[in-house]
Amino acid sequence: MKKIIMKVYAIPLLFIISANICSAQVLKNFGNKVKEEVEWRAQRKAGQKIDQGLDSILAAPKKIIKKKESYKSNTDTQASEESTTAKKD
């Protein structure tokens, strides 16, 4: 009688223990996947910011050249306007 009761309690107990071990592994794997995903996203965003910084550094000389050209054209047009107004006077 006691052996039957032991078997009745032992089988569900083993099942519960094995289920807890399996679920612990599942939760551990899930936690690791979430951690890897967060790290990947952080690295991706950092890479994007680095790319933006490099792009702006590479574009800076072009902007300076454009500003110089626009400044020269503005001063040339102002000088020509001043010379035409001076001739009129």
GIRA-V18862 format. One record per helix or strand. SS is the DSSP state (2 for helix, 1 for strand). FROM is the first residue (numbers start at 1). TO is the last residue. If there is no record, write none. Layout:
BEGIN
ss,from,to
SS,FROM,TO
SS,FROM,TO
END
This chain:
BEGIN
ss,from,to
2,2,88
END
